[in-house]
Amino acid sequence: MSKAKQTTTKTAAAAANIVRFGLPKGSLQEATIEKMAKAGWNISVSSRSYMPYVDDPELEIRLIRAQEISRYVELGFLDCGITGRDWVQENGSNVHEVGEFLFSKATRQPARWVLAVPEGSPVRSPKDLEGKRIATEVVRLTRNYLRKQGVSARVEFSWGATEMKAHELVDAIVELTETGSSLRAHKLRIVDTVLESTPRLIANQAAWLDPWKRRKIETMALLLQGALEAETQVGLKMNIAEPNLKSLLEQLPALRRPTISHLSQHGWVAVETVIGEHVVRELIPQLKAAGAEGIIEYPLNKVVY
Protein backbone atom coordinates (compact mmCIF):
# COMPACT_ATOMS: atom_id res chain seq x y z
CA MET A 1 0.00 0.00 0.00
CA SER A 2 1.35 3.44 -0.90
CA LYS A 3 2.21 5.99 1.81
CA ALA A 4 -0.66 8.25 0.63
CA LYS A 5 -3.19 5.42 0.95
CA GLN A 6 -1.81 4.47 4.38
CA THR A 7 -2.18 8.06 5.57
CA THR A 8 -5.77 8.23 4.27
CA THR A 9 -6.63 4.94 5.98
CA LYS A 10 -5.15 6.07 9.31
CA THR A 11 -6.97 9.41 9.10
CA ALA A 12 -10.30 7.69 8.41
CA ALA A 13 -9.73 5.27 11.29
CA ALA A 14 -8.87 8.13 13.65
CA ALA A 15 -11.97 10.10 12.61
CA ALA A 16 -14.14 7.05 13.26
CA ASN A 17 -12.98 7.05 16.90
CA ILE A 18 -13.61 10.73 17.54
CA VAL A 19 -16.90 12.39 18.44
CA ARG A 20 -17.24 16.02 17.38
CA PHE A 21 -19.24 17.66 20.14
CA GLY A 22 -20.85 21.10 19.87
CA LEU A 23 -21.29 23.16 23.03
CA PRO A 24 -23.29 26.41 23.13
CA LYS A 25 -21.23 29.59 22.99
CA GLY A 26 -22.67 32.56 24.83
CA SER A 27 -25.08 32.71 27.75
CA LEU A 28 -25.14 28.94 28.35
CA GLN A 29 -21.41 28.40 27.80
CA GLU A 30 -20.24 28.75 31.41
CA ALA A 31 -23.06 26.63 32.84
CA THR A 32 -22.54 23.89 30.23
CA ILE A 33 -18.78 23.68 30.77
CA GLU A 34 -19.37 23.54 34.53
CA LYS A 35 -21.78 20.61 34.12
CA MET A 36 -19.36 18.83 31.78
CA ALA A 37 -16.63 19.16 34.42
CA LYS A 38 -18.89 17.55 37.02
CA ALA A 39 -19.63 14.78 34.55
CA GLY A 40 -15.89 14.12 34.23
CA TRP A 41 -14.69 16.18 31.24
CA ASN A 42 -12.47 19.17 31.97
CA ILE A 43 -12.70 21.75 29.21
CA SER A 44 -10.35 24.70 28.88
CA VAL A 45 -11.54 27.59 26.71
CA SER A 46 -9.29 30.12 25.02
CA SER A 47 -10.78 33.52 24.23
CA ARG A 48 -9.21 33.30 20.76
CA SER A 49 -10.46 29.87 19.73
CA TYR A 50 -13.76 28.09 19.17
CA MET A 51 -11.93 24.74 19.61
CA PRO A 52 -11.34 24.38 23.39
CA TYR A 53 -9.09 21.74 24.95
CA VAL A 54 -10.78 18.72 26.54
CA ASP A 55 -8.99 15.99 28.51
CA ASP A 56 -10.39 13.20 26.33
CA PRO A 57 -8.64 12.18 23.08
CA GLU A 58 -11.91 10.73 21.79
CA LEU A 59 -13.67 14.11 21.87
CA GLU A 60 -13.32 17.23 19.75
CA ILE A 61 -15.19 20.21 21.19
CA ARG A 62 -16.53 23.08 19.12
CA LEU A 63 -18.04 26.22 20.66
CA ILE A 64 -20.91 27.35 18.44
CA ARG A 65 -23.92 29.57 19.04
CA ALA A 66 -26.84 27.55 20.38
CA GLN A 67 -28.98 28.88 17.50
CA GLU A 68 -26.76 27.05 14.99
CA ILE A 69 -25.82 23.79 16.69
CA SER A 70 -28.81 21.72 15.55
CA ARG A 71 -28.16 22.64 11.90
CA TYR A 72 -24.52 21.54 12.07
CA VAL A 73 -25.51 18.32 13.86
CA GLU A 74 -28.12 17.58 11.20
CA LEU A 75 -25.62 18.22 8.41
CA GLY A 76 -22.98 16.00 10.05
CA PHE A 77 -20.37 18.66 10.74
CA LEU A 78 -20.97 17.75 14.40
CA ASP A 79 -21.75 14.26 15.70
CA CYS A 80 -23.68 15.63 18.66
CA GLY A 81 -24.26 18.83 20.58
CA ILE A 82 -26.10 20.54 23.40
CA THR A 83 -28.67 23.14 22.45
CA GLY A 84 -32.17 24.18 23.38
CA ARG A 85 -35.31 22.41 22.27
CA ASP A 86 -36.39 25.82 20.95
CA TRP A 87 -33.57 26.03 18.41
CA VAL A 88 -34.08 22.46 17.22
CA GLN A 89 -37.69 23.34 16.44
CA GLU A 90 -36.88 26.80 15.06
CA ASN A 91 -34.39 25.28 12.62
CA GLY A 92 -36.65 22.32 11.82
CA SER A 93 -33.63 20.05 12.33
CA ASN A 94 -33.87 16.31 11.76
CA VAL A 95 -31.72 15.04 14.66
CA HIS A 96 -31.92 12.32 17.29
CA GLU A 97 -32.73 13.60 20.78
CA VAL A 98 -30.57 11.73 23.30
CA GLY A 99 -31.63 13.43 26.52
CA GLU A 100 -33.04 16.47 28.28
CA PHE A 101 -30.99 18.35 30.85
CA LEU A 102 -32.59 20.80 33.27
CA PHE A 103 -29.99 23.50 33.71
CA SER A 104 -29.68 27.07 32.52
CA LYS A 105 -27.71 30.23 33.21
CA ALA A 106 -30.01 31.32 36.06
CA THR A 107 -32.28 28.49 37.26
CA ARG A 108 -33.10 24.80 36.87
CA GLN A 109 -36.46 25.73 35.38
CA PRO A 110 -37.31 25.61 31.67
CA ALA A 111 -36.77 28.82 29.75
CA ARG A 112 -39.91 30.19 28.10
CA TRP A 113 -40.54 31.99 24.84
CA VAL A 114 -43.41 34.27 25.74
CA LEU A 115 -45.75 36.57 23.88
CA ALA A 116 -45.48 39.98 25.57
CA VAL A 117 -46.96 43.45 25.12
CA PRO A 118 -46.58 46.82 26.87
CA GLU A 119 -48.36 47.01 30.23
CA GLY A 120 -50.91 49.45 28.85
CA SER A 121 -51.64 47.50 25.67
CA PRO A 122 -55.27 46.50 25.00
CA VAL A 123 -54.03 43.05 23.87
CA ARG A 124 -55.28 40.42 26.32
CA SER A 125 -55.05 37.24 24.26
CA PRO A 126 -53.36 36.02 21.05
CA LYS A 127 -56.66 36.60 19.20
CA ASP A 128 -56.23 40.36 19.74
CA LEU A 129 -53.14 40.30 17.51
CA GLU A 130 -55.06 39.60 14.31
CA GLY A 131 -53.46 41.74 11.58
CA LYS A 132 -50.84 43.13 13.98
CA ARG A 133 -47.01 43.07 13.89
CA ILE A 134 -44.80 40.91 16.11
CA ALA A 135 -41.00 41.04 16.47
CA THR A 136 -38.97 38.02 17.52
CA GLU A 137 -35.81 36.02 16.97
CA VAL A 138 -37.83 32.78 16.58
CA VAL A 139 -39.90 33.50 13.46
CA ARG A 140 -40.79 29.86 12.67
CA LEU A 141 -41.87 29.09 16.25
CA THR A 142 -43.99 32.23 16.39
CA ARG A 143 -45.68 31.57 13.06
CA ASN A 144 -46.44 27.98 14.08
CA TYR A 145 -47.89 29.24 17.37
CA LEU A 146 -50.09 31.82 15.66
CA ARG A 147 -51.27 29.22 13.15
CA LYS A 148 -52.44 26.98 16.01
CA GLN A 149 -54.23 29.97 17.55
CA GLY A 150 -55.95 30.74 14.26
CA VAL A 151 -54.37 34.19 14.15
CA SER A 152 -52.96 35.92 11.08
CA ALA A 153 -50.27 38.44 12.00
CA ARG A 154 -47.04 39.77 10.51
CA VAL A 155 -43.97 38.23 12.17
CA GLU A 156 -40.67 40.10 11.77
CA PHE A 157 -37.18 38.88 12.64
CA SER A 158 -35.56 40.93 15.39
CA TRP A 159 -31.81 41.41 15.43
CA GLY A 160 -31.79 42.49 19.06
CA ALA A 161 -33.21 44.96 21.59
CA THR A 162 -36.53 43.22 21.04
CA GLU A 163 -38.02 44.41 24.33
CA MET A 164 -37.58 48.06 23.34
CA LYS A 165 -39.41 47.56 20.04
CA ALA A 166 -42.66 46.61 21.79
CA HIS A 167 -43.24 50.20 22.89
CA GLU A 168 -42.85 51.93 19.52
CA LEU A 169 -42.18 49.68 16.53
CA VAL A 170 -44.44 46.62 16.85
CA ASP A 171 -47.61 45.55 18.63
CA ALA A 172 -46.06 42.60 20.49
CA ILE A 173 -42.89 40.58 20.85
CA VAL A 174 -42.01 36.94 21.43
CA GLU A 175 -38.99 36.88 23.74
CA LEU A 176 -37.06 34.36 25.84
CA THR A 177 -37.29 34.61 29.61
CA GLU A 178 -36.42 32.52 32.65
CA THR A 179 -37.71 34.65 35.51
CA GLY A 180 -39.64 37.42 33.72
CA SER A 181 -37.61 40.10 35.51
CA SER A 182 -36.23 41.68 32.33
CA LEU A 183 -39.72 41.94 30.82
CA ARG A 184 -41.05 43.58 33.97
CA ALA A 185 -38.11 46.00 33.98
CA HIS A 186 -39.09 47.04 30.44
CA LYS A 187 -42.74 47.45 31.56
CA LEU A 188 -43.95 44.50 29.48
CA ARG A 189 -46.76 42.08 30.31
CA ILE A 190 -46.79 38.39 29.38
CA VAL A 191 -49.87 37.40 27.40
CA ASP A 192 -49.09 33.71 26.78
CA THR A 193 -46.30 31.13 26.67
CA VAL A 194 -45.33 30.15 23.13
CA LEU A 195 -42.87 27.38 24.04
CA GLU A 196 -41.03 25.98 27.06
CA SER A 197 -37.47 24.96 26.31
CA THR A 198 -34.71 23.04 28.08
CA PRO A 199 -31.22 22.08 26.91
CA ARG A 200 -31.09 18.83 24.94
CA LEU A 201 -28.26 16.55 23.92
CA ILE A 202 -28.87 15.82 20.24
CA ALA A 203 -27.06 13.54 17.81
CA ASN A 204 -26.63 13.32 14.08
CA GLN A 205 -28.77 10.49 12.70
CA ALA A 206 -25.83 8.73 11.01
CA ALA A 207 -23.59 9.13 14.07
CA TRP A 208 -26.34 7.60 16.23
CA LEU A 209 -26.35 4.53 13.97
CA ASP A 210 -22.57 4.13 14.36
CA PRO A 211 -22.06 1.68 17.29
CA TRP A 212 -18.87 3.27 18.63
CA LYS A 213 -20.12 6.85 18.44
CA ARG A 214 -23.48 5.90 19.91
CA ARG A 215 -21.80 4.27 22.94
CA LYS A 216 -19.64 7.35 23.44
CA ILE A 217 -22.61 9.71 23.21
CA GLU A 218 -24.71 7.53 25.54
CA THR A 219 -21.85 7.49 28.06
CA MET A 220 -21.69 11.30 28.01
CA ALA A 221 -25.46 11.49 28.46
CA LEU A 222 -25.39 9.05 31.39
CA LEU A 223 -22.62 10.86 33.27
CA LEU A 224 -24.00 14.33 32.52
CA GLN A 225 -27.43 13.32 33.81
CA GLY A 226 -25.77 11.80 36.88
CA ALA A 227 -23.93 15.06 37.56
CA LEU A 228 -27.15 17.05 37.28
CA GLU A 229 -29.02 14.67 39.58
CA ALA A 230 -26.25 15.01 42.17
CA GLU A 231 -26.78 18.77 42.37
CA THR A 232 -30.08 18.29 44.17
CA GLN A 233 -28.97 15.38 46.39
CA VAL A 234 -26.62 14.96 49.34
CA GLY A 235 -25.16 11.97 51.11
CA LEU A 236 -25.95 11.42 54.77
CA LYS A 237 -24.13 9.20 57.27
CA MET A 238 -24.96 8.58 60.92
CA ASN A 239 -24.57 6.09 63.75
CA ILE A 240 -27.43 4.81 65.87
CA ALA A 241 -28.15 2.20 68.52
CA GLU A 242 -29.92 -0.82 67.05
CA PRO A 243 -33.05 -0.48 69.26
CA ASN A 244 -33.64 2.98 67.72
CA LEU A 245 -33.00 1.90 64.11
CA LYS A 246 -36.60 1.12 63.17
CA SER A 247 -37.82 4.52 64.33
CA LEU A 248 -35.05 6.27 62.39
CA LEU A 249 -35.71 4.39 59.16
CA GLU A 250 -39.37 5.41 59.25
CA GLN A 251 -38.28 9.05 59.03
CA LEU A 252 -35.57 8.58 56.45
CA PRO A 253 -36.38 9.16 52.76
CA ALA A 254 -33.99 7.54 50.29
CA LEU A 255 -33.41 6.65 46.66
CA ARG A 256 -33.72 2.97 47.61
CA ARG A 257 -33.14 1.34 50.98
CA PRO A 258 -30.32 2.92 53.01
CA THR A 259 -27.05 1.05 53.58
CA ILE A 260 -26.77 -0.36 57.10
CA SER A 261 -23.54 -1.81 58.50
CA HIS A 262 -22.54 -2.97 61.97
CA LEU A 263 -19.99 -0.98 63.94
CA SER A 264 -17.19 -2.41 66.09
CA GLN A 265 -19.14 -1.19 69.11
CA HIS A 266 -21.71 -3.87 69.92
CA GLY A 267 -25.33 -2.84 69.47
CA TRP A 268 -24.61 0.06 67.12
CA VAL A 269 -24.96 0.41 63.35
CA ALA A 270 -23.95 2.94 60.71
CA VAL A 271 -26.61 4.19 58.31
CA GLU A 272 -25.80 5.79 54.95
CA THR A 273 -28.24 7.17 52.41
CA VAL A 274 -28.82 9.74 49.66
CA ILE A 275 -31.60 12.31 50.05
CA GLY A 276 -32.82 15.56 48.54
CA GLU A 277 -30.77 18.54 49.67
CA HIS A 278 -33.87 20.65 50.32
CA VAL A 279 -35.12 18.32 53.10
CA VAL A 280 -31.85 18.05 55.06
CA ARG A 281 -32.39 21.10 57.25
CA GLU A 282 -35.69 19.73 58.55
CA LEU A 283 -34.53 16.11 58.66
CA ILE A 284 -31.30 16.36 60.68
CA PRO A 285 -33.01 17.58 63.90
CA GLN A 286 -35.53 14.73 63.54
CA LEU A 287 -32.74 12.17 63.12
CA LYS A 288 -30.93 13.59 66.14
CA ALA A 289 -34.13 13.31 68.18
CA ALA A 290 -34.51 9.70 67.03
CA GLY A 291 -31.11 8.87 68.53
CA ALA A 292 -28.72 9.35 65.61
CA GLU A 293 -25.16 10.43 66.43
CA GLY A 294 -22.17 11.49 64.36
CA ILE A 295 -24.39 12.78 61.54
CA ILE A 296 -22.36 13.74 58.48
CA GLU A 297 -23.73 15.48 55.38
CA TYR A 298 -21.54 15.45 52.26
CA PRO A 299 -21.89 16.65 48.64
CA LEU A 300 -22.20 14.21 45.74
CA ASN A 301 -20.52 14.33 42.36
CA LYS A 302 -22.84 12.00 40.45
CA VAL A 303 -26.03 10.09 41.12
CA VAL A 304 -26.77 7.46 38.48
CA TYR A 305 -30.07 5.61 38.65
C-alpha positions in Angstrom: 0.0 0.0 0.0 1.3 3.4 -0.9 2.2 6.0 1.8 -0.7 8.3 0.6 -3.2 5.4 1.0 -1.8 4.5 4.4 -2.2 8.1 5.6 -5.8 8.2 4.3 -6.6 4.9 6.0 -5.1 6.1 9.3 -7.0 9.4 9.1 -10.3 7.7 8.4 -9.7 5.3 11.3 -8.9 8.1 13.7 -12.0 10.1 12.6 -14.1 7.1 13.3 -13.0 7.1 16.9 -13.6 10.7 17.5 -16.9 12.4 18.4 -17.2 16.0 17.4 -19.2 17.7 20.1 -20.9 21.1 19.9 -21.3 23.2 23.0 -23.3 26.4 23.1 -21.2 29.6 23.0 -22.7 32.6 24.8 -25.1 32.7 27.8 -25.1 28.9 28.4 -21.4 28.4 27.8 -20.2 28.7 31.4 -23.1 26.6 32.8 -22.5 23.9 30.2 -18.8 23.7 30.8 -19.4 23.5 34.5 -21.8 20.6 34.1 -19.4 18.8 31.8 -16.6 19.2 34.4 -18.9 17.6 37.0 -19.6 14.8 34.6 -15.9 14.1 34.2 -14.7 16.2 31.2 -12.5 19.2 32.0 -12.7 21.7 29.2 -10.4 24.7 28.9 -11.5 27.6 26.7 -9.3 30.1 25.0 -10.8 33.5 24.2 -9.2 33.3 20.8 -10.5 29.9 19.7 -13.8 28.1 19.2 -11.9 24.7 19.6 -11.3 24.4 23.4 -9.1 21.7 24.9 -10.8 18.7 26.5 -9.0 16.0 28.5 -10.4 13.2 26.3 -8.6 12.2 23.1 -11.9 10.7 21.8 -13.7 14.1 21.9 -13.3 17.2 19.8 -15.2 20.2 21.2 -16.5 23.1 19.1 -18.0 26.2 20.7 -20.9 27.3 18.4 -23.9 29.6 19.0 -26.8 27.6 20.4 -29.0 28.9 17.5 -26.8 27.1 15.0 -25.8 23.8 16.7 -28.8 21.7 15.5 -28.2 22.6 11.9 -24.5 21.5 12.1 -25.5 18.3 13.9 -28.1 17.6 11.2 -25.6 18.2 8.4 -23.0 16.0 10.0 -20.4 18.7 10.7 -21.0 17.7 14.4 -21.8 14.3 15.7 -23.7 15.6 18.7 -24.3 18.8 20.6 -26.1 20.5 23.4 -28.7 23.1 22.4 -32.2 24.2 23.4 -35.3 22.4 22.3 -36.4 25.8 20.9 -33.6 26.0 18.4 -34.1 22.5 17.2 -37.7 23.3 16.4 -36.9 26.8 15.1 -34.4 25.3 12.6 -36.6 22.3 11.8 -33.6 20.1 12.3 -33.9 16.3 11.8 -31.7 15.0 14.7 -31.9 12.3 17.3 -32.7 13.6 20.8 -30.6 11.7 23.3 -31.6 13.4 26.5 -33.0 16.5 28.3 -31.0 18.3 30.8 -32.6 20.8 33.3 -30.0 23.5 33.7 -29.7 27.1 32.5 -27.7 30.2 33.2 -30.0 31.3 36.1 -32.3 28.5 37.3 -33.1 24.8 36.9 -36.5 25.7 35.4 -37.3 25.6 31.7 -36.8 28.8 29.8 -39.9 30.2 28.1 -40.5 32.0 24.8 -43.4 34.3 25.7 -45.8 36.6 23.9 -45.5 40.0 25.6 -47.0 43.5 25.1 -46.6 46.8 26.9 -48.4 47.0 30.2 -50.9 49.5 28.8 -51.6 47.5 25.7 -55.3 46.5 25.0 -54.0 43.1 23.9 -55.3 40.4 26.3 -55.1 37.2 24.3 -53.4 36.0 21.0 -56.7 36.6 19.2 -56.2 40.4 19.7 -53.1 40.3 17.5 -55.1 39.6 14.3 -53.5 41.7 11.6 -50.8 43.1 14.0 -47.0 43.1 13.9 -44.8 40.9 16.1 -41.0 41.0 16.5 -39.0 38.0 17.5 -35.8 36.0 17.0 -37.8 32.8 16.6 -39.9 33.5 13.5 -40.8 29.9 12.7 -41.9 29.1 16.2 -44.0 32.2 16.4 -45.7 31.6 13.1 -46.4 28.0 14.1 -47.9 29.2 17.4 -50.1 31.8 15.7 -51.3 29.2 13.2 -52.4 27.0 16.0 -54.2 30.0 17.6 -56.0 30.7 14.3 -54.4 34.2 14.2 -53.0 35.9 11.1 -50.3 38.4 12.0 -47.0 39.8 10.5 -44.0 38.2 12.2 -40.7 40.1 11.8 -37.2 38.9 12.6 -35.6 40.9 15.4 -31.8 41.4 15.4 -31.8 42.5 19.1 -33.2 45.0 21.6 -36.5 43.2 21.0 -38.0 44.4 24.3 -37.6 48.1 23.3 -39.4 47.6 20.0 -42.7 46.6 21.8 -43.2 50.2 22.9 -42.8 51.9 19.5 -42.2 49.7 16.5 -44.4 46.6 16.9 -47.6 45.6 18.6 -46.1 42.6 20.5 -42.9 40.6 20.9 -42.0 36.9 21.4 -39.0 36.9 23.7 -37.1 34.4 25.8 -37.3 34.6 29.6 -36.4 32.5 32.7 -37.7 34.7 35.5 -39.6 37.4 33.7 -37.6 40.1 35.5 -36.2 41.7 32.3 -39.7 41.9 30.8 -41.1 43.6 34.0 -38.1 46.0 34.0 -39.1 47.0 30.4 -42.7 47.4 31.6 -44.0 44.5 29.5 -46.8 42.1 30.3 -46.8 38.4 29.4 -49.9 37.4 27.4 -49.1 33.7 26.8 -46.3 31.1 26.7 -45.3 30.2 23.1 -42.9 27.4 24.0 -41.0 26.0 27.1 -37.5 25.0 26.3 -34.7 23.0 28.1 -31.2 22.1 26.9 -31.1 18.8 24.9 -28.3 16.5 23.9 -28.9 15.8 20.2 -27.1 13.5 17.8 -26.6 13.3 14.1 -28.8 10.5 12.7 -25.8 8.7 11.0 -23.6 9.1 14.1 -26.3 7.6 16.2 -26.3 4.5 14.0 -22.6 4.1 14.4 -22.1 1.7 17.3 -18.9 3.3 18.6 -20.1 6.9 18.4 -23.5 5.9 19.9 -21.8 4.3 22.9 -19.6 7.3 23.4 -22.6 9.7 23.2 -24.7 7.5 25.5 -21.8 7.5 28.1 -21.7 11.3 28.0 -25.5 11.5 28.5 -25.4 9.1 31.4 -22.6 10.9 33.3 -24.0 14.3 32.5 -27.4 13.3 33.8 -25.8 11.8 36.9 -23.9 15.1 37.6 -27.1 17.1 37.3 -29.0 14.7 39.6 -26.2 15.0 42.2 -26.8 18.8 42.4 -30.1 18.3 44.2 -29.0 15.4 46.4 -26.6 15.0 49.3 -25.2 12.0 51.1 -26.0 11.4 54.8 -24.1 9.2 57.3 -25.0 8.6 60.9 -24.6 6.1 63.8 -27.4 4.8 65.9 -28.2 2.2 68.5 -29.9 -0.8 67.1 -33.1 -0.5 69.3 -33.6 3.0 67.7 -33.0 1.9 64.1 -36.6 1.1 63.2 -37.8 4.5 64.3 -35.1 6.3 62.4 -35.7 4.4 59.2 -39.4 5.4 59.3 -38.3 9.1 59.0 -35.6 8.6 56.4 -36.4 9.2 52.8 -34.0 7.5 50.3 -33.4 6.6 46.7 -33.7 3.0 47.6 -33.1 1.3 51.0 -30.3 2.9 53.0 -27.1 1.1 53.6 -26.8 -0.4 57.1 -23.5 -1.8 58.5 -22.5 -3.0 62.0 -20.0 -1.0 63.9 -17.2 -2.4 66.1 -19.1 -1.2 69.1 -21.7 -3.9 69.9 -25.3 -2.8 69.5 -24.6 0.1 67.1 -25.0 0.4 63.3 -24.0 2.9 60.7 -26.6 4.2 58.3 -25.8 5.8 55.0 -28.2 7.2 52.4 -28.8 9.7 49.7 -31.6 12.3 50.1 -32.8 15.6 48.5 -30.8 18.5 49.7 -33.9 20.6 50.3 -35.1 18.3 53.1 -31.9 18.0 55.1 -32.4 21.1 57.3 -35.7 19.7 58.6 -34.5 16.1 58.7 -31.3 16.4 60.7 -33.0 17.6 63.9 -35.5 14.7 63.5 -32.7 12.2 63.1 -30.9 13.6 66.1 -34.1 13.3 68.2 -34.5 9.7 67.0 -31.1 8.9 68.5 -28.7 9.3 65.6 -25.2 10.4 66.4 -22.2 11.5 64.4 -24.4 12.8 61.5 -22.4 13.7 58.5 -23.7 15.5 55.4 -21.5 15.5 52.3 -21.9 16.6 48.6 -22.2 14.2 45.7 -20.5 14.3 42.4 -22.8 12.0 40.5 -26.0 10.1 41.1 -26.8 7.5 38.5 -30.1 5.6 38.6 
